[in-house]
Each structure stands twice: as C-alpha cells, then as structure tokens.
Amino acid sequence: MSNVSPAIEAPAEQDNGPESTVVPEVGLGQPIGAGVVTALVGFTSSFAVVLSGLAAVGANSAQAASGLLALCVTQAIGMLLLSYRYRMPITLAWSTPGAALLASTGAVVGGWPAAVGAFAIAGVLIVITGLWQRLGKLVAAIPVEIAQAMLAGVLLPLCLAPVKAVQSSPAVVIPVILVWLVLQRVAKRWAVIAAFGTAAIGSGISIAVQHKHLDVAAMVPSVELTLPHWNWQAMIGVAIPLYIVTMASQNIPGTAVMKSFGYQVPWRAAMTVTGIGTIVGAAAGGHAINLAAISAALSAAPSAHPDPKKRWVATFTSGVGYLVLTLGSAAVVTLIATAPRGVLETVAGLALLATLAAALTGALGSEKHREAGIVTFLIAASGVGFLGVGAAFWALIAGLVVRKVLTLRD
C-alpha cells in the first residue's frame, strides 16, 4: 500500500530494534494473526491498481497475471529474508504509486518489452541508492510539494474512474461504492477489501446472468517471461519517474513509519533486497517492490505483539501469506477480465482516494510554493507527453523550474 509523507534523509545503517520491556506473556497466535491480516490488506487493497498499471503500458491478461505473481513472490521472499535476518517487522509491498504512474503513462514507445526494461532500470537505481548514499540524499532533496503534486496528478485520473464507471455499469459499481462508504464509517481498514468482495460478487452474478465464458484454464498461475528492451523514451518517461515515486512515496516514508515504532531499518540491506527483487521480477512483469508504508504499521505496532522483539514473526507470516496468495493471482485477473466494464477501475480508484487526499495536501500546503505545486499537478494530470516521454517526467521538470524561478523572484 502507499502513503505520502515529507521526504527525509536516508537513515544510517543500524541493525538493532527497540529495547524490550516487561510485557505480558503472549503466544505466537497474535503476531501470526497480524501477519495474515497484513498480507490480506496489502493484496486486496491495491492489486487492482497494479493490474490497471500493467495493462496501461501494454501487458495482456496473461502478462498482467504474471506480473502480479512476480510481485507477490519477490516481496514475500524479501520479507522472509529481512525479517528473519534482522528480527524486525520489515514489511515490503509493491509500489502502488508506481502502478498508478504506469496507469497514467499509458502506451510506451517500444511496447511492453520497453516497459519491462524500464522496470529493471528502476530496480538498478534502487540498488545504487542503497550502496551510494548521495543518490538517496538527492532523491530526499526533491521538494515535498513537487513530488507530491506529481503523485497527485498521476492519481487523479484513476480516482475519477468510479464516477465514470457509474454510467457504464451502475448495477455493479453503485453497490461497490455504497459498501465502501459504509465501511469507511464503521471499519475503515476493511473498506477497500469489502469493496473488492462486493465487486467480485456483483461480477459473478453479472457473468452468470449474461452467460459469459470464464476461462478456467487461465486461472492456473503461470509466469510469462518477456525479453527486456531499452530505449531512452522508456528510461526517461517510465524508469526515472517510477524510481522517484517509489523512493519518495514508499521507501522514505516507510523508514519513517518504522522509526515511529522504534525500529531503524537497515537501509543498505533493504534497498539491496527490494532493488534486486525488482530486477528479478521485471522480466516476469513485476514493476517494483519497496518498503511498505501504511501496511508496515499492521506488523510493527504493539497490536502485533506487546514485545517489539517478537513482532518480526508478523512480517515473516505476511511473507508466507503472500506466497499463498500467489496461487490465486491468475484467478483474480481472469475474473476481472470477464467482469463488467469499469469494475476494476472502480476498486482501484477507491483504494487510492486517501493517497490522493494526502498528496494534494502536501502539494498545496505551502502557500509560498503553491504555484509550483499546481503546475506540477496539472501537467501530470493532463497525461500529455512530449517526444515519447510521459507527462509525469515533464511535470517534475516544470515544477522544479517554476519553483526555482519564483524562489528567485521572492
């Protein structure tokens, strides 16, 4: 899942977590349960965004299903390794803002192979960030209002999707929105999961009533490998914005969330594991994995276990949970492909509303730099690219230029 918070300097290397205090005796059932919830919430709350993003840059249904599988496997293995090695609840996730970026970018010059090449380059940049501290500081130095305005612009078209879907598939979409709204009031954590469940039921009824063919064979998990292709348009228009949005909206806030619970994330190890995981998963269609932000709290908070030294079990369990969820990734994609038009986009849009609100707050919160933020937002939201390079990159450049010019004026 994603979150948006002010950029901070990359943390120094440190392996030890918070000191244990006298705590009541609690069995392993509590952290195991927290880990299961973490996996379920992480998967169901944003997989629709991932599928939308992969499809937008050229993936067919089989390749999108393979990408979802690759993301589940790579982040699961990363969580198992990091949590066991450091005895910390270091939770990983796929880059939800990155997937939203892909959805707004659309077709890439060079097609799906070029997008896969861009995913791999983003992974290389993440590894370099862990090894070369100066690059991490450079990303952290990007003004908060510019980074968040770019993210908000990327998210806006996706968050408008539920409104448009009401017109195309009202019988399915309206109940999804109503369930989401009710759960926002009574149990916010489960709102998106409940919306997805409602969408699945509504889609199932629609498929049965209309006697649509459901490809059962496609529900078997499989890996679709693609030979990466590299061109400068994909590198500038996809790889660099994907890297920036993943670092600024996931990895850096993720370390802040962990620090709030008393844990100092081993920065170099975390970037190396997530970067290599992104590189390995790229050929199978995975766009990027990173430190979790919001879902990290589910395993790192006292609710996972009173003893901070034992909360790593929750993250380890979450890793196992993602391996189990991998088995259902192809079935989810098959169901979505047969569902009424707009259902996938509705779930994705609802899942991103909170992130959009936070991004807009960060983008327009500073009165001094509000003009730069709104210029960045509008260009990113327009979806209009130049020279084969997507709008997100030009939004970032324009925002930085406007900010610099107006700062000199002041």
C-alpha positions in Angstrom: 0.0 0.0 0.0 1.1 3.6 -0.4 1.4 6.7 1.7 2.7 10.2 1.2 4.8 12.0 3.7 7.6 14.6 3.6 10.9 13.3 2.3 13.6 12.7 4.9 17.3 11.8 4.7 18.2 8.2 4.1 18.7 6.6 7.5 22.0 5.4 8.7 22.7 1.7 9.0 21.7 0.2 12.3 20.6 -3.4 13.0 19.1 -3.4 16.4 15.4 -2.7 17.1 13.7 -1.2 20.1 14.6 -2.4 23.6 12.2 -4.9 25.1 10.4 -4.0 28.3 8.4 -6.1 30.7 5.4 -7.3 28.7 2.6 -9.8 29.4 3.1 -13.4 28.1 1.5 -13.6 24.6 1.6 -16.7 22.3 2.6 -16.7 18.7 -1.1 -16.6 17.6 -1.2 -12.8 17.9 1.7 -12.0 15.6 0.7 -14.7 13.2 -2.8 -13.3 13.0 -1.4 -9.8 12.4 0.8 -11.2 9.6 -2.2 -12.8 7.9 -4.2 -9.5 8.1 -1.2 -7.6 6.7 -1.0 -9.9 3.7 -4.7 -9.8 3.0 -5.0 -6.0 3.4 -1.9 -5.4 1.3 -3.0 -7.6 -1.5 -6.7 -6.8 -1.8 -6.5 -3.1 -1.2 -4.3 -2.3 -4.2 -3.9 -5.3 -6.6 -6.5 -3.5 -8.9 -4.1 -0.6 -9.2 -1.3 -2.9 -10.2 -3.4 -4.6 -12.9 -4.5 -1.3 -14.3 -1.0 0.0 -14.5 0.4 -3.1 -16.1 -2.4 -3.2 -18.7 -1.9 0.5 -19.5 1.7 0.1 -20.5 1.0 -2.9 -22.8 0.6 -6.1 -20.8 -2.1 -8.6 -21.9 -4.1 -10.6 -19.3 -1.5 -13.3 -19.0 1.4 -10.9 -18.7 -0.5 -8.9 -16.1 -1.3 -12.0 -14.1 2.4 -13.0 -14.3 3.4 -9.5 -13.1 1.1 -9.8 -10.1 2.5 -13.2 -9.3 6.1 -11.9 -9.6 5.4 -9.0 -7.2 3.9 -11.4 -4.6 6.8 -13.8 -4.8 9.6 -11.2 -4.7 8.2 -9.2 -1.9 7.4 -12.4 0.0 10.9 -13.7 -0.3 12.2 -10.2 0.7 10.1 -10.1 3.8 11.2 -13.6 4.8 14.9 -12.8 4.4 14.8 -9.3 6.0 12.6 -10.1 9.0 14.5 -13.3 9.9 17.9 -11.8 9.4 17.3 -8.6 11.4 14.5 -9.8 13.7 12.5 -6.7 12.7 9.0 -6.4 11.2 10.4 -5.1 7.9 7.3 -5.3 5.7 7.6 -4.9 1.9 4.9 -4.1 -0.7 4.6 -3.5 -4.4 4.8 0.2 -5.4 1.2 1.3 -5.6 2.1 4.9 -6.6 4.4 3.3 -9.2 1.5 1.3 -10.6 -0.7 4.4 -10.6 2.1 6.2 -12.5 2.1 3.4 -15.1 -1.7 3.7 -15.5 -1.4 7.4 -16.2 1.6 6.9 -18.5 -0.2 4.7 -21.0 1.4 3.1 -24.0 5.2 3.2 -24.0 7.4 3.6 -27.1 8.6 0.1 -27.7 5.6 -1.5 -26.1 5.5 -4.0 -23.2 9.2 -5.1 -23.7 10.3 -1.5 -23.2 8.2 -1.2 -20.1 9.8 -4.3 -18.7 13.2 -2.8 -19.4 12.2 0.3 -17.6 11.2 -1.8 -14.5 14.6 -3.4 -14.5 16.3 0.0 -14.7 14.3 1.3 -11.7 15.4 -1.7 -9.8 19.1 -1.0 -10.6 18.6 2.6 -9.4 17.1 1.4 -6.1 20.2 -0.9 -5.5 22.5 2.0 -6.3 20.6 4.1 -3.8 21.4 1.6 -1.1 25.0 1.5 -2.0 25.6 5.2 -2.7 24.2 7.4 0.0 24.5 10.6 -2.1 21.8 9.3 -4.5 19.5 8.7 -1.6 20.0 12.2 -0.3 19.4 13.6 -3.8 16.0 11.9 -4.0 15.2 13.0 -0.5 16.1 16.6 -1.5 13.3 16.8 -4.1 10.9 19.4 -2.7 7.9 17.8 -1.0 5.3 19.8 -2.8 6.8 18.9 -6.2 7.0 15.1 -5.5 3.5 15.0 -4.0 2.0 17.2 -6.8 3.4 14.8 -9.4 1.9 11.9 -7.5 -1.5 13.7 -7.1 -1.6 14.4 -10.8 -0.8 10.8 -11.6 -3.6 9.6 -9.2 -6.3 11.9 -10.3 -7.5 10.1 -13.5 -7.6 6.8 -11.6 -9.6 8.3 -8.8 -12.1 9.7 -11.3 -12.7 6.2 -12.6 -15.5 5.3 -10.1 -17.5 8.3 -11.2 -17.2 7.3 -14.9 -18.0 3.7 -14.1 -21.3 4.5 -12.5 -22.5 5.4 -16.0 -21.2 2.3 -17.7 -22.0 -0.4 -15.1 -24.3 1.1 -12.5 -25.8 -2.2 -11.2 -22.4 -3.4 -10.1 -20.5 -0.2 -9.4 -23.1 1.6 -7.2 -23.2 -1.3 -4.6 -19.4 -1.3 -4.5 -19.3 2.4 -3.8 -22.0 2.2 -1.1 -20.3 -0.7 0.7 -17.0 1.2 0.6 -18.7 4.3 2.1 -20.4 2.3 4.9 -17.1 0.6 5.8 -15.3 3.9 5.8 -17.6 4.9 8.6 -17.6 1.7 10.7 -14.3 -0.2 9.9 -12.1 1.9 7.7 -9.3 -0.7 7.4 -11.6 -3.1 5.7 -13.4 -0.7 3.4 -11.4 -1.5 0.2 -11.4 -5.2 0.9 -15.2 -5.1 1.4 -15.5 -3.1 -1.9 -13.5 -5.8 -3.7 -15.6 -8.5 -2.2 -18.8 -6.7 -3.4 -17.3 -6.2 -6.8 -16.4 -9.9 -7.0 -20.0 -10.9 -6.1 -21.5 -8.4 -8.4 -19.2 -9.5 -11.3 -20.0 -13.2 -10.6 -23.7 -12.5 -10.8 -23.3 -10.5 -14.0 -21.2 -13.2 -15.6 -23.8 -15.9 -14.7 -26.8 -13.8 -15.8 -25.1 -12.9 -19.1 -23.7 -16.4 -19.6 -20.2 -15.1 -20.2 -17.4 -17.6 -20.8 -14.9 -17.9 -17.9 -11.6 -19.2 -19.0 -10.9 -21.8 -16.2 -7.5 -22.8 -17.7 -6.3 -19.2 -17.4 -6.8 -19.4 -13.6 -3.8 -21.6 -13.2 -0.8 -19.4 -12.1 1.9 -19.1 -14.8 5.0 -17.0 -15.5 5.2 -15.1 -18.7 8.8 -14.0 -19.3 9.5 -11.0 -21.6 12.9 -10.1 -23.0 13.5 -6.5 -21.9 14.0 -3.8 -24.5 15.7 -0.5 -23.7 15.1 2.9 -25.3 15.7 6.4 -24.0 12.0 7.3 -24.0 11.1 4.4 -21.7 14.0 5.2 -19.4 13.2 8.8 -19.1 9.4 8.5 -19.2 8.9 5.4 -17.1 12.1 4.2 -15.3 13.1 7.5 -13.7 9.6 8.6 -12.6 8.9 5.1 -11.3 12.1 5.2 -9.3 11.4 8.7 -7.9 7.8 8.0 -6.9 8.7 4.7 -5.3 11.5 6.2 -3.3 9.6 9.4 -2.3 6.2 7.9 -1.7 7.2 4.4 -0.3 10.8 3.8 0.7 11.5 7.0 2.6 8.1 7.2 4.3 8.4 3.5 5.0 11.5 4.1 7.1 9.7 6.9 8.9 6.8 4.6 9.8 9.2 2.0 11.2 11.1 4.6 13.1 7.9 5.8 14.8 7.6 2.3 16.3 11.2 2.3 17.4 12.9 0.4 14.6 15.8 1.7 12.5 15.6 0.0 9.1 18.9 -1.4 7.8 18.8 1.0 4.8 21.5 -0.7 2.6 20.1 -4.2 3.1 16.5 -3.0 2.5 17.4 -1.2 -0.8 19.5 -4.0 -2.0 16.8 -6.6 -1.4 14.0 -4.6 -2.9 16.1 -3.4 -5.8 17.3 -6.9 -6.7 13.7 -8.2 -6.2 12.5 -5.5 -8.7 15.2 -6.5 -11.2 14.4 -10.2 -10.9 10.7 -9.7 -11.1 10.8 -7.3 -14.0 11.2 -10.0 -16.7 8.0 -11.7 -15.4 6.1 -8.3 -15.4 6.6 -7.0 -11.9 7.1 -3.3 -11.9 8.7 -2.6 -8.4 8.7 -3.7 -4.8 9.7 -1.4 -1.8 9.3 -0.8 1.9 5.7 -0.7 2.9 4.3 2.5 4.4 0.8 2.1 5.7 0.7 -1.7 5.9 4.0 -1.6 7.8 2.1 -0.4 10.8 0.0 -3.6 10.9 3.0 -5.7 11.7 5.2 -3.1 13.6 2.6 -1.8 16.0 2.0 -3.1 19.5 -1.2 -4.8 18.3 1.0 -7.3 16.5 2.8 -8.3 19.8 3.5 -6.4 23.1 7.2 -7.3 22.8 8.9 -5.4 20.0 11.5 -8.1 19.7 8.8 -10.6 18.6 6.9 -8.6 16.0 9.1 -9.8 13.2 7.0 -13.0 13.3 4.1 -11.0 11.9 6.1 -9.9 8.9 7.5 -13.4 8.4 3.9 -14.7 8.4 2.9 -12.0 6.0 5.6 -13.2 3.6 4.2 -16.7 3.8 0.7 -15.3 3.3 1.8 -13.6 0.0 3.2 -16.9 -1.2 -0.2 -18.5 -0.6 -2.0 -15.5 -2.3 0.2 -16.1 -5.3 -1.8 -19.2 -6.1 -4.9 -17.0 -6.6 -3.3 -14.2 -8.7 -4.3 -15.7 -12.1 -7.8 -16.4 -11.0 -8.3 -12.8 -9.8 -7.0 -11.5 -13.2 -9.3 -13.9 -15.1 -12.4 -12.8 -13.1 -11.5 -9.1 -13.6 -11.1 -9.6 -17.3 -14.6 -11.1 -17.6 -16.2 -8.6 -15.2 -18.4 -5.7 -16.3 -16.6 -2.6 -17.7 -15.3 -0.2 -15.0 -15.3 -2.6 -12.1 -11.6 -2.9 -11.8 -11.1 0.8 -12.2 -13.7 1.5 -9.5 -11.9 -0.7 -6.9 -8.6 0.9 -7.9 -9.9 4.4 -7.7 -11.5 3.9 -4.2 -8.2 2.3 -3.0 -6.3 5.5 -4.0 -8.6 8.2 -2.6 -6.8 8.5 0.7 -3.5 8.7 -1.0 -4.7 11.4 -3.4 -6.0 13.4 -0.5 -2.7 13.2 1.3 -0.8 14.1 -1.9 -2.9 17.1 -2.6 -2.5 18.3 1.0 1.3 18.0 0.6 1.3 19.6 -2.8 -0.7 22.7 -1.9 0.0 23.0 1.8 2.8 25.5 1.3 1.5 28.9 0.2 4.9 30.0 -0.9 5.3 27.2 -3.4 1.7 26.6 -4.2 2.1 27.8 -7.9 4.9 25.3 -8.5 2.7 22.5 -6.9 -0.3 23.3 -9.0 1.7 23.5 -12.3 3.2 20.1 -11.5 -0.2 18.7 -10.6 -1.9 19.9 -13.8 0.8 18.7 -16.2 0.9 15.3 -14.5 -2.9 15.0 -14.5 -3.1 16.0 -18.2 -1.4 12.8 -19.3 0.1 14.7 -22.2 3.6 13.7 -23.1 6.2 15.0 -25.5 8.9 13.3 -27.5 7.6 9.9 -26.5 8.1 10.7 -22.8 5.2 10.6 -20.4 3.6 13.6 -18.6 5.0 12.7 -15.1 8.5 13.4 -16.1 7.7 16.8 -17.7 5.5 17.6 -14.7 8.5 17.1 -12.4 10.8 19.2 -14.6 8.2 22.0 -15.0 7.5 22.1 -11.3 11.2 22.4 -10.4 11.7 25.2 -12.9 8.7 27.2 -11.7 9.7 26.7 -8.1 13.2 27.9 -8.9 12.1 30.9 -10.9 9.5 32.0 -8.2 12.0 31.5 -5.4 14.5 33.8 -7.2 11.6 36.4 -7.6 10.9 36.3 -3.9 
